[in-house]
Amino acid sequence: MTPMTILGVDERVNSLCKAHKPSQFRLEDVVRPNILALQPYYTERDEYEAALLLDANENSYGPMITEKSEVTDAMQMHRYPAPDLMGTRQAATKLRNMPDPAFTFLGVGSDEVIDLMLRCFARPGKDKILICPPTYSMYKISAMVNDVEVVAVPLILDGKSFALDVPKVLETMQNDPLIKMVILCSPGNPTGSLLARESISAVLNCPNYRGLVVVDEAYIDFPLEEQAMKLRYVDQPVSAVDLVPEYANLIVSQTLSKSFGLAGVRLGLAFAQPATVQIMNNTKAPYSISAPSAYYASQALSPEGIKKMHNCVRTMIQNRTEMIEALQSIPNIGRVLGTNDANFVLVEILKDGRPSNERACYIHRVLAQEHGLMVRNRCHELGCEGCIRISVGKPEENQRCTQAIRQLLQS
C-alpha cells in the first residue's frame, strides 16, 4: 500500500483496504492544498476515556431543562458529544460491512456530506463536477455555493428507464481534466431508478481519470430489501458500498432519513477508504452532530432498530405496489417512470393522451390548496414532462391521494 501523507490517517486502518484502485488515482492530487495542510481538530477524548471530564469547559451541573428522563440522562446534553457518538459510527460500520469505523464518516445529513466533499476536493473557480440529470438538485446548488462548475451528461431518457449513458460519461471524464468529482444517484431522485452495477464499475475504472466517484445511495435499503425478499436483483449486486475497500476513488453516501425514518435527526453517512474519511473529518466542524441526533441514530442502528427498519421497508414496498396499481387505474394517468426502487413514484399526468406540464402543475396546485395534500411537481425537469412525484405513505394516506387525483382528473 502507498504510504499516506494525509494528517491523521492511521496506517493500520489504511492497511485494511483490499486495494487502492484505480492505479492512476492518488488522493493527495485531488484534495485542495489548503485542506491537505489542515491540522485536524484535536481533543484528548479522541484518545482517552475518563469518568471525570474537566477539559472542555462544559457545565457539570447538567442541562437546564424542565423535564428529565432516562433518555435525556443518556444524551448527556451538557457534554460535547463523544467521538464514537454513542456507538453510531461502529453500528453504521457493521451495518454496511466495512472493515473498521475509519471507513465511516458521519455528517449533518447527506447535504452536509455533499457540501463537504465539494469543499475538500474541488477548487473554487477552477474545478468541475459531473452530474447526470434528472438528479438530486442539491448537487448543483452546492456546486454553485462553492463556485464549482457543473458538467451535465443526461441519463438515457429513451424508454424512461433513466440508465447511465456510460460511453458519454466516460468520454466527458477523459476529455476534461478539471472534472474532479462524478456524482451518481442510485436509486435516483426523482427517477427512482437503480443504476446498473456494471455502469458504476465502468466509471470507477475510467482510464486516465484521476478524480473521485460519489455514489449517492439515500434510497438503497429499498432495492436491498427487494433483493432479500427475492422479488428483484437476485444474485446481482445492488449497493456500491462493498467496492469501498477496493477503490480509493470511491465515496458512497447514505442517510438515515429514508428507510430509518430519521429525517428530523439530520444524520448522513459516507463510506470511503480511511484517507478520504480522514480528510473530511479534518475539515468538518468539531462536534457538528448533536447528542440527541447521536442518541436516536444509535437506537435506530441497534439490532432491534435494524429489524424494525427491514419490516417497515417491506411494508412500504407493498404500499408502493398498491399505489402504482391504483394510479394506473385512473384515466389520464400515464406511465409510472423509472424502475421504482425508492419510497416514491414518478408518474405522468396526461392531456389528450400526452404528458402535460400544464395539467401536472394544476394537479399539484389544487391538491395543496384544496385538499391539503402535498406532492412534488417535477414536470420541468429533464425527461420528466408532465410528471409529479408522490412519496409512498401509509395505506390510508395513499388512498386519499389517489382518490383526490382521480377526482381532479375526472372533473
C-alpha positions as a Markdown table, in Angstrom:
| # | Residue | x | y | z |
|---|---|---|---|---|
| 1 | Met | 0.0 | 0.0 | 0.0 |
| 2 | Thr | 1.1 | 3.5 | -0.7 |
| 3 | Pro | 2.1 | 5.4 | 2.4 |
| 4 | Met | -0.3 | 8.2 | 3.3 |
| 5 | Thr | 0.8 | 11.9 | 3.6 |
| 6 | Ile | -2.6 | 12.9 | 5.0 |
| 7 | Leu | -2.6 | 14.2 | 8.5 |
| 8 | Gly | -4.4 | 11.9 | 11.0 |
| 9 | Val | -4.5 | 8.8 | 8.9 |
| 10 | Asp | -3.8 | 5.6 | 10.8 |
| 11 | Glu | -1.6 | 3.3 | 8.8 |
| 12 | Arg | -3.2 | 0.3 | 10.5 |
| 13 | Val | -6.7 | 1.1 | 9.2 |
| 14 | Asn | -5.2 | 2.1 | 5.8 |
| 15 | Ser | -3.8 | -1.4 | 5.5 |
| 16 | Leu | -7.3 | -2.8 | 5.8 |
| 17 | Cys | -8.0 | -1.6 | 2.3 |
| 18 | Lys | -8.1 | -4.5 | -0.2 |
| 19 | Ala | -6.5 | -2.3 | -2.9 |
| 20 | His | -6.2 | 1.4 | -3.9 |
| 21 | Lys | -7.8 | 1.1 | -7.4 |
| 22 | Pro | -7.5 | 2.6 | -10.0 |
| 23 | Ser | -3.8 | 2.8 | -10.3 |
| 24 | Gln | -3.7 | 6.3 | -11.6 |
| 25 | Phe | -5.7 | 7.7 | -8.7 |
| 26 | Arg | -3.8 | 9.5 | -5.9 |
| 27 | Leu | -6.0 | 11.2 | -3.2 |
| 28 | Glu | -3.3 | 13.8 | -2.5 |
| 29 | Asp | -3.7 | 15.1 | -6.1 |
| 30 | Val | -7.5 | 15.6 | -5.6 |
| 31 | Val | -7.6 | 17.3 | -2.2 |
| 32 | Arg | -7.4 | 21.1 | -2.2 |
| 33 | Pro | -3.9 | 22.2 | -1.0 |
| 34 | Asn | -5.3 | 24.2 | 1.9 |
| 35 | Ile | -7.4 | 21.3 | 3.1 |
| 36 | Leu | -4.5 | 18.9 | 2.8 |
| 37 | Ala | -2.4 | 21.2 | 5.1 |
| 38 | Leu | -5.1 | 21.4 | 7.7 |
| 39 | Gln | -4.2 | 20.2 | 11.2 |
| 40 | Pro | -7.3 | 18.2 | 12.4 |
| 41 | Tyr | -9.1 | 19.5 | 15.4 |
| 42 | Tyr | -7.8 | 17.6 | 18.4 |
| 43 | Thr | -9.4 | 16.6 | 21.7 |
| 44 | Glu | -8.0 | 14.3 | 24.3 |
| 45 | Arg | -11.3 | 12.4 | 24.2 |
| 46 | Asp | -10.3 | 11.0 | 20.8 |
| 47 | Glu | -7.6 | 9.0 | 22.7 |
| 48 | Tyr | -8.7 | 8.6 | 26.3 |
| 49 | Glu | -11.8 | 7.7 | 28.3 |
| 50 | Ala | -12.4 | 9.4 | 31.6 |
| 51 | Ala | -15.1 | 9.4 | 34.3 |
| 52 | Leu | -14.4 | 13.0 | 35.3 |
| 53 | Leu | -14.5 | 15.4 | 32.5 |
| 54 | Leu | -12.9 | 18.8 | 33.3 |
| 55 | Asp | -11.3 | 19.5 | 29.9 |
| 56 | Ala | -13.9 | 21.2 | 27.6 |
| 57 | Asn | -15.4 | 24.0 | 29.7 |
| 58 | Glu | -18.8 | 22.2 | 30.0 |
| 59 | Asn | -21.4 | 22.8 | 32.6 |
| 60 | Ser | -21.0 | 19.9 | 35.1 |
| 61 | Tyr | -24.5 | 20.6 | 36.6 |
| 62 | Gly | -26.2 | 19.2 | 33.6 |
| 63 | Pro | -28.7 | 20.7 | 31.1 |
| 64 | Met | -31.1 | 23.4 | 32.2 |
| 65 | Ile | -34.3 | 21.7 | 31.1 |
| 66 | Thr | -37.6 | 21.4 | 32.9 |
| 67 | Glu | -38.2 | 17.7 | 32.5 |
| 68 | Lys | -35.6 | 15.0 | 32.8 |
| 69 | Ser | -35.8 | 11.3 | 31.9 |
| 70 | Glu | -33.7 | 8.3 | 31.3 |
| 71 | Val | -33.4 | 9.5 | 27.7 |
| 72 | Thr | -32.2 | 13.0 | 28.5 |
| 73 | Asp | -29.8 | 11.5 | 31.0 |
| 74 | Ala | -28.4 | 9.1 | 28.4 |
| 75 | Met | -27.9 | 12.0 | 26.0 |
| 76 | Gln | -25.6 | 13.8 | 28.4 |
| 77 | Met | -26.6 | 17.1 | 26.7 |
| 78 | His | -24.4 | 19.2 | 29.0 |
| 79 | Arg | -21.3 | 17.4 | 27.4 |
| 80 | Tyr | -20.0 | 17.7 | 23.9 |
| 81 | Pro | -20.8 | 14.5 | 22.0 |
| 82 | Ala | -18.3 | 11.7 | 22.5 |
| 83 | Pro | -16.2 | 10.8 | 19.4 |
| 84 | Asp | -18.0 | 7.5 | 18.9 |
| 85 | Leu | -21.4 | 9.2 | 19.0 |
| 86 | Met | -22.9 | 6.6 | 21.3 |
| 87 | Gly | -21.7 | 3.8 | 19.1 |
| 88 | Thr | -23.3 | 5.2 | 16.0 |
| 89 | Arg | -20.2 | 5.1 | 13.9 |
| 90 | Gln | -19.5 | 1.5 | 14.9 |
| 91 | Ala | -23.1 | 0.4 | 14.3 |
| 92 | Ala | -23.1 | 2.0 | 10.8 |
| 93 | Thr | -19.8 | 0.4 | 10.0 |
| 94 | Lys | -21.2 | -3.0 | 11.0 |
| 95 | Leu | -24.5 | -2.4 | 9.1 |
| 96 | Arg | -22.6 | -1.9 | 5.8 |
| 97 | Asn | -19.8 | -4.5 | 6.5 |
| 98 | Met | -16.9 | -2.0 | 6.5 |
| 99 | Pro | -13.6 | -3.3 | 7.9 |
| 100 | Asp | -13.2 | -0.6 | 10.5 |
| 101 | Pro | -15.0 | 2.6 | 11.7 |
| 102 | Ala | -12.2 | 4.6 | 10.0 |
| 103 | Phe | -14.1 | 3.8 | 6.7 |
| 104 | Thr | -17.2 | 5.6 | 8.0 |
| 105 | Phe | -18.0 | 9.3 | 8.1 |
| 106 | Leu | -20.9 | 10.9 | 9.8 |
| 107 | Gly | -22.3 | 14.2 | 8.8 |
| 108 | Val | -25.3 | 16.5 | 9.5 |
| 109 | Gly | -27.5 | 14.9 | 6.8 |
| 110 | Ser | -26.4 | 13.9 | 3.4 |
| 111 | Asp | -26.5 | 17.6 | 2.3 |
| 112 | Glu | -23.6 | 18.4 | 4.6 |
| 113 | Val | -21.7 | 15.4 | 3.2 |
| 114 | Ile | -22.3 | 16.7 | -0.4 |
| 115 | Asp | -21.2 | 20.2 | 0.6 |
| 116 | Leu | -18.1 | 18.9 | 2.5 |
| 117 | Met | -16.9 | 16.8 | -0.5 |
| 118 | Leu | -17.1 | 19.9 | -2.7 |
| 119 | Arg | -15.2 | 21.9 | -0.1 |
| 120 | Cys | -12.5 | 19.3 | 0.2 |
| 121 | Phe | -12.0 | 18.1 | -3.3 |
| 122 | Ala | -13.0 | 20.8 | -5.8 |
| 123 | Arg | -11.1 | 24.1 | -6.1 |
| 124 | Pro | -13.5 | 27.1 | -6.3 |
| 125 | Gly | -13.4 | 28.8 | -9.7 |
| 126 | Lys | -11.2 | 26.1 | -11.2 |
| 127 | Asp | -12.5 | 22.5 | -10.9 |
| 128 | Lys | -15.8 | 20.9 | -12.1 |
| 129 | Ile | -18.2 | 18.2 | -11.1 |
| 130 | Leu | -20.1 | 15.9 | -13.4 |
| 131 | Ile | -23.8 | 15.1 | -12.7 |
| 132 | Cys | -26.4 | 13.1 | -14.7 |
| 133 | Pro | -29.8 | 14.8 | -14.8 |
| 134 | Pro | -32.5 | 14.4 | -13.9 |
| 135 | Thr | -31.0 | 14.1 | -10.5 |
| 136 | Tyr | -31.0 | 15.5 | -7.0 |
| 137 | Ser | -31.0 | 19.3 | -7.1 |
| 138 | Met | -28.6 | 19.8 | -4.1 |
| 139 | Tyr | -25.6 | 18.7 | -6.2 |
| 140 | Lys | -25.9 | 21.7 | -8.4 |
| 141 | Ile | -26.9 | 24.0 | -5.6 |
| 142 | Ser | -23.9 | 23.0 | -3.5 |
| 143 | Ala | -21.6 | 23.4 | -6.5 |
| 144 | Met | -22.9 | 26.9 | -7.1 |
| 145 | Val | -22.4 | 27.8 | -3.5 |
| 146 | Asn | -18.8 | 26.5 | -3.7 |
| 147 | Asp | -18.1 | 28.2 | -7.1 |
| 148 | Val | -17.6 | 24.9 | -8.8 |
| 149 | Glu | -18.7 | 24.4 | -12.4 |
| 150 | Val | -21.3 | 21.7 | -13.2 |
| 151 | Val | -20.9 | 19.5 | -16.3 |
| 152 | Ala | -24.1 | 17.6 | -17.1 |
| 153 | Val | -24.4 | 14.3 | -19.0 |
| 154 | Pro | -28.1 | 13.4 | -19.1 |
| 155 | Leu | -29.3 | 9.9 | -18.2 |
| 156 | Ile | -30.7 | 7.8 | -21.1 |
| 157 | Leu | -34.2 | 9.0 | -21.5 |
| 158 | Asp | -35.5 | 6.6 | -24.1 |
| 159 | Gly | -37.9 | 4.2 | -22.6 |
| 160 | Lys | -37.8 | 6.2 | -19.3 |
| 161 | Ser | -35.6 | 3.7 | -17.5 |
| 162 | Phe | -33.1 | 6.5 | -16.7 |
| 163 | Ala | -30.0 | 4.4 | -17.2 |
| 164 | Leu | -26.5 | 5.9 | -17.1 |
| 165 | Asp | -25.1 | 6.9 | -20.5 |
| 166 | Val | -21.8 | 5.2 | -19.9 |
| 167 | Pro | -20.0 | 6.0 | -23.2 |
| 168 | Lys | -20.9 | 9.7 | -22.9 |
| 169 | Val | -19.9 | 9.9 | -19.3 |
| 170 | Leu | -16.6 | 8.2 | -19.9 |
| 171 | Glu | -15.8 | 10.4 | -22.9 |
| 172 | Thr | -16.6 | 13.5 | -20.9 |
| 173 | Met | -14.5 | 12.4 | -17.9 |
| 174 | Gln | -11.5 | 11.6 | -20.1 |
| 175 | Asn | -11.7 | 14.8 | -22.1 |
| 176 | Asp | -11.9 | 17.3 | -19.2 |
| 177 | Pro | -9.1 | 17.0 | -16.6 |
| 178 | Leu | -10.8 | 19.7 | -14.5 |
| 179 | Ile | -13.6 | 17.3 | -13.6 |
| 180 | Lys | -12.7 | 16.2 | -10.0 |
| 181 | Met | -15.9 | 14.5 | -9.0 |
| 182 | Val | -18.6 | 12.5 | -10.7 |
| 183 | Ile | -21.8 | 12.2 | -8.6 |
| 184 | Leu | -24.1 | 9.3 | -9.4 |
| 185 | Cys | -27.5 | 9.0 | -7.7 |
| 186 | Ser | -28.6 | 5.3 | -7.3 |
| 187 | Pro | -31.5 | 4.9 | -6.8 |
| 188 | Gly | -32.0 | 8.2 | -8.4 |
| 189 | Asn | -34.1 | 11.2 | -7.3 |
| 190 | Pro | -36.6 | 11.9 | -8.9 |
| 191 | Thr | -36.2 | 8.9 | -11.2 |
| 192 | Gly | -36.4 | 6.1 | -8.6 |
| 193 | Ser | -34.1 | 4.0 | -10.8 |
| 194 | Leu | -31.2 | 1.9 | -9.5 |
| 195 | Leu | -28.1 | 2.3 | -11.7 |
| 196 | Ala | -26.5 | -0.9 | -13.0 |
| 197 | Arg | -23.5 | -2.1 | -11.1 |
| 198 | Glu | -21.5 | -2.5 | -14.3 |
| 199 | Ser | -22.2 | 1.1 | -15.2 |
| 200 | Ile | -20.8 | 2.3 | -11.8 |
| 201 | Ser | -17.8 | 0.0 | -12.2 |
| 202 | Ala | -17.1 | 1.4 | -15.6 |
| 203 | Val | -17.0 | 4.9 | -14.2 |
| 204 | Leu | -14.7 | 3.9 | -11.3 |
| 205 | Asn | -12.3 | 2.3 | -13.8 |
| 206 | Cys | -12.4 | 5.1 | -16.3 |
| 207 | Pro | -8.9 | 5.2 | -17.9 |
| 208 | Asn | -6.8 | 8.3 | -17.0 |
| 209 | Tyr | -9.5 | 9.8 | -14.8 |
| 210 | Arg | -7.8 | 11.0 | -11.5 |
| 211 | Gly | -10.8 | 12.3 | -9.7 |
| 212 | Leu | -13.4 | 10.9 | -7.3 |
| 213 | Val | -16.6 | 9.0 | -7.9 |
| 214 | Val | -19.5 | 9.6 | -5.5 |
| 215 | Val | -22.5 | 7.2 | -5.4 |
| 216 | Asp | -25.4 | 8.7 | -3.5 |
| 217 | Glu | -27.4 | 5.8 | -2.1 |
| 218 | Ala | -30.0 | 7.6 | 0.0 |
| 219 | Tyr | -32.7 | 5.0 | -1.0 |
| 220 | Ile | -30.5 | 1.9 | -1.2 |
| 221 | Asp | -32.4 | -0.1 | 1.5 |
| 222 | Phe | -35.4 | -0.4 | -0.7 |
| 223 | Pro | -33.8 | -2.4 | -3.5 |
| 224 | Leu | -31.7 | -4.2 | -0.9 |
| 225 | Glu | -34.9 | -5.3 | 0.8 |
| 226 | Glu | -36.4 | -6.4 | -2.6 |
| 227 | Gln | -33.3 | -8.5 | -3.1 |
| 228 | Ala | -33.7 | -10.1 | 0.3 |
| 229 | Met | -37.3 | -10.8 | -0.5 |
| 230 | Lys | -36.2 | -12.3 | -3.8 |
| 231 | Leu | -38.5 | -10.0 | -5.7 |
| 232 | Arg | -35.8 | -8.5 | -7.8 |
| 233 | Tyr | -32.0 | -8.3 | -8.2 |
| 234 | Val | -31.4 | -11.9 | -7.2 |
| 235 | Asp | -27.7 | -12.9 | -7.4 |
| 236 | Gln | -26.6 | -9.4 | -8.5 |
| 237 | Pro | -25.0 | -6.6 | -6.5 |
| 238 | Val | -27.3 | -3.7 | -5.6 |
| 239 | Ser | -25.1 | -1.3 | -3.5 |
| 240 | Ala | -21.7 | 0.0 | -4.4 |
| 241 | Val | -20.6 | 0.1 | -0.8 |
| 242 | Asp | -18.8 | -3.3 | -1.0 |
| 243 | Leu | -16.4 | -1.7 | -3.5 |
| 244 | Val | -15.1 | 0.9 | -1.0 |
| 245 | Pro | -12.3 | -1.2 | 0.5 |
| 246 | Glu | -11.0 | -1.8 | -3.1 |
| 247 | Tyr | -11.4 | 1.6 | -4.8 |
| 248 | Ala | -9.6 | 4.6 | -3.3 |
| 249 | Asn | -11.5 | 7.0 | -5.6 |
| 250 | Leu | -15.0 | 5.9 | -4.4 |
| 251 | Ile | -17.3 | 7.6 | -1.8 |
| 252 | Val | -20.7 | 6.1 | -1.1 |
| 253 | Ser | -23.2 | 8.4 | 0.6 |
| 254 | Gln | -26.2 | 7.2 | 2.5 |
| 255 | Thr | -28.6 | 8.6 | 5.1 |
| 256 | Leu | -30.9 | 7.6 | 8.0 |
| 257 | Ser | -33.6 | 9.9 | 6.7 |
| 258 | Lys | -35.4 | 7.5 | 4.4 |
| 259 | Ser | -35.6 | 3.8 | 5.4 |
| 260 | Phe | -34.8 | 4.5 | 9.1 |
| 261 | Gly | -37.4 | 7.3 | 9.3 |
| 262 | Leu | -35.0 | 9.8 | 10.9 |
| 263 | Ala | -35.2 | 12.8 | 8.6 |
| 264 | Gly | -35.6 | 15.1 | 11.6 |
| 265 | Val | -32.4 | 13.8 | 13.2 |
| 266 | Arg | -30.3 | 15.0 | 10.2 |
| 267 | Leu | -27.6 | 12.3 | 10.1 |
| 268 | Gly | -25.9 | 11.4 | 6.9 |
| 269 | Leu | -23.3 | 8.7 | 6.3 |
| 270 | Ala | -20.4 | 8.3 | 3.9 |
| 271 | Phe | -18.2 | 5.3 | 3.3 |
| 272 | Ala | -14.8 | 5.6 | 1.8 |
| 273 | Gln | -11.2 | 4.5 | 2.4 |
| 274 | Pro | -9.7 | 5.9 | 5.6 |
| 275 | Ala | -7.6 | 8.6 | 4.0 |
| 276 | Thr | -10.7 | 10.1 | 2.3 |
| 277 | Val | -12.7 | 9.9 | 5.6 |
| 278 | Gln | -9.8 | 11.5 | 7.5 |
| 279 | Ile | -9.7 | 14.4 | 5.1 |
| 280 | Met | -13.4 | 15.0 | 5.6 |
| 281 | Asn | -13.1 | 14.7 | 9.3 |
| 282 | Asn | -10.2 | 17.1 | 9.3 |
| 283 | Thr | -12.3 | 19.7 | 7.5 |
| 284 | Lys | -15.7 | 19.4 | 9.2 |
| 285 | Ala | -16.6 | 21.4 | 12.3 |
| 286 | Pro | -15.9 | 19.6 | 15.6 |
| 287 | Tyr | -19.0 | 18.3 | 17.5 |
| 288 | Ser | -21.2 | 19.0 | 14.5 |
| 289 | Ile | -23.5 | 16.1 | 15.2 |
| 290 | Ser | -25.7 | 16.8 | 18.3 |
| 291 | Ala | -26.1 | 14.4 | 21.2 |
| 292 | Pro | -29.8 | 14.0 | 20.5 |
| 293 | Ser | -29.0 | 13.1 | 16.9 |
| 294 | Ala | -26.4 | 10.6 | 18.0 |
| 295 | Tyr | -28.7 | 9.1 | 20.6 |
| 296 | Tyr | -31.6 | 8.5 | 18.2 |
| 297 | Ala | -29.3 | 7.3 | 15.5 |
| 298 | Ser | -27.7 | 4.8 | 17.9 |
| 299 | Gln | -31.2 | 3.5 | 18.7 |
| 300 | Ala | -32.2 | 3.1 | 15.1 |
| 301 | Leu | -28.9 | 1.3 | 14.3 |
| 302 | Ser | -29.3 | -1.2 | 17.2 |
| 303 | Pro | -30.3 | -4.8 | 16.3 |
| 304 | Glu | -33.9 | -4.0 | 17.3 |
| 305 | Gly | -33.9 | -0.8 | 15.2 |
| 306 | Ile | -32.5 | -2.5 | 12.1 |
| 307 | Lys | -35.1 | -5.3 | 12.4 |
| 308 | Lys | -37.8 | -2.7 | 12.6 |
| 309 | Met | -36.4 | -0.9 | 9.6 |
| 310 | His | -36.4 | -4.1 | 7.5 |
| 311 | Asn | -40.1 | -4.7 | 8.4 |
| 312 | Cys | -41.0 | -1.1 | 7.7 |
| 313 | Val | -39.3 | -1.1 | 4.3 |
| 314 | Arg | -41.2 | -4.3 | 3.3 |
| 315 | Thr | -44.4 | -2.6 | 4.3 |
| 316 | Met | -43.6 | 0.4 | 2.2 |
| 317 | Ile | -42.7 | -1.8 | -0.8 |
| 318 | Gln | -46.1 | -3.3 | -0.6 |
| 319 | Asn | -47.7 | 0.1 | -0.2 |
| 320 | Arg | -45.8 | 1.3 | -3.3 |
| 321 | Thr | -47.1 | -1.6 | -5.4 |
| 322 | Glu | -50.7 | -0.9 | -4.3 |
| 323 | Met | -50.2 | 2.9 | -5.0 |
| 324 | Ile | -48.9 | 2.1 | -8.5 |
| 325 | Glu | -51.9 | -0.2 | -9.2 |
| 326 | Ala | -54.3 | 2.5 | -8.0 |
| 327 | Leu | -52.7 | 5.2 | -10.1 |
| 328 | Gln | -52.7 | 3.2 | -13.3 |
| 329 | Ser | -56.4 | 2.6 | -13.0 |
| 330 | Ile | -57.1 | 6.4 | -13.2 |
| 331 | Pro | -58.0 | 7.9 | -16.6 |
| 332 | Asn | -55.4 | 10.4 | -17.8 |
| 333 | Ile | -52.6 | 8.9 | -15.7 |
| 334 | Gly | -49.7 | 7.9 | -17.9 |
| 335 | Arg | -46.7 | 5.8 | -17.2 |
| 336 | Val | -45.1 | 5.3 | -13.9 |
| 337 | Leu | -41.5 | 6.1 | -14.8 |
| 338 | Gly | -38.2 | 4.6 | -13.7 |
| 339 | Thr | -37.6 | 1.2 | -12.1 |
| 340 | Asn | -39.3 | 2.1 | -8.8 |
| 341 | Asp | -36.5 | 1.4 | -6.4 |
| 342 | Ala | -37.3 | 4.1 | -3.8 |
| 343 | Asn | -40.1 | 5.2 | -1.5 |
| 344 | Phe | -41.8 | 7.3 | -4.1 |
| 345 | Val | -43.3 | 7.1 | -7.6 |
| 346 | Leu | -42.8 | 9.4 | -10.6 |
| 347 | Val | -46.0 | 9.4 | -12.6 |
| 348 | Glu | -47.1 | 11.2 | -15.8 |
| 349 | Ile | -50.3 | 13.4 | -15.9 |
| 350 | Leu | -51.8 | 13.3 | -19.4 |
| 351 | Lys | -53.9 | 15.6 | -21.5 |
| 352 | Asp | -55.2 | 14.4 | -24.9 |
| 353 | Gly | -53.1 | 11.3 | -24.4 |
| 354 | Arg | -49.7 | 13.2 | -23.9 |
| 355 | Pro | -47.8 | 14.2 | -20.8 |
| 356 | Ser | -48.9 | 17.7 | -19.9 |
| 357 | Asn | -46.9 | 20.2 | -17.8 |
| 358 | Glu | -50.0 | 22.4 | -17.6 |
| 359 | Arg | -52.2 | 19.7 | -16.1 |
| 360 | Ala | -49.4 | 18.4 | -13.8 |
| 361 | Cys | -49.0 | 22.0 | -12.4 |
| 362 | Tyr | -52.8 | 22.2 | -12.0 |
| 363 | Ile | -52.9 | 18.9 | -10.1 |
| 364 | His | -50.0 | 19.9 | -7.9 |
| 365 | Arg | -51.5 | 23.2 | -7.1 |
| 366 | Val | -55.1 | 22.1 | -6.4 |
| 367 | Leu | -54.0 | 19.1 | -4.3 |
| 368 | Ala | -52.2 | 21.6 | -2.0 |
| 369 | Gln | -54.7 | 24.4 | -2.0 |
| 370 | Glu | -58.0 | 22.5 | -1.8 |
| 371 | His | -57.0 | 19.1 | -0.4 |
| 372 | Gly | -54.2 | 20.0 | 2.0 |
| 373 | Leu | -52.1 | 17.4 | 0.2 |
| 374 | Met | -48.5 | 17.9 | -0.9 |
| 375 | Val | -46.8 | 16.1 | -3.8 |
| 376 | Arg | -43.8 | 17.3 | -5.7 |
| 377 | Asn | -44.1 | 18.9 | -9.1 |
| 378 | Arg | -41.2 | 17.5 | -11.3 |
| 379 | Cys | -42.6 | 18.4 | -14.7 |
| 380 | His | -39.9 | 20.9 | -15.6 |
| 381 | Glu | -37.0 | 18.5 | -15.1 |
| 382 | Leu | -35.3 | 16.9 | -18.0 |
| 383 | Gly | -37.1 | 13.7 | -19.1 |
| 384 | Cys | -40.0 | 14.3 | -16.6 |
| 385 | Glu | -42.5 | 16.1 | -18.8 |
| 386 | Gly | -46.0 | 16.1 | -17.2 |
| 387 | Cys | -44.6 | 14.4 | -14.0 |
| 388 | Ile | -45.4 | 14.6 | -10.4 |
| 389 | Arg | -43.5 | 12.7 | -7.7 |
| 390 | Ile | -45.6 | 11.1 | -4.9 |
| 391 | Ser | -44.0 | 9.7 | -1.7 |
| 392 | Val | -45.3 | 6.4 | -0.5 |
| 393 | Gly | -47.2 | 6.9 | 2.8 |
| 394 | Lys | -49.5 | 4.7 | 4.9 |
| 395 | Pro | -52.3 | 2.9 | 3.0 |
| 396 | Glu | -54.9 | 5.4 | 4.1 |
| 397 | Glu | -52.7 | 8.3 | 3.0 |
| 398 | Asn | -52.0 | 6.8 | -0.3 |
| 399 | Gln | -55.7 | 6.1 | -0.8 |
| 400 | Arg | -56.6 | 9.7 | 0.0 |
| 401 | Cys | -54.0 | 10.9 | -2.5 |
| 402 | Thr | -55.1 | 8.6 | -5.4 |
| 403 | Gln | -58.8 | 9.3 | -4.8 |
| 404 | Ala | -58.1 | 13.1 | -4.9 |
| 405 | Ile | -56.1 | 12.8 | -8.1 |
| 406 | Arg | -58.9 | 10.6 | -9.7 |
| 407 | Gln | -61.5 | 13.2 | -8.7 |
| 408 | Leu | -59.5 | 16.1 | -10.2 |
| 409 | Leu | -58.7 | 14.3 | -13.5 |
| 410 | Gln | -62.4 | 13.3 | -13.9 |
| 411 | Ser | -63.7 | 16.8 | -13.2 |
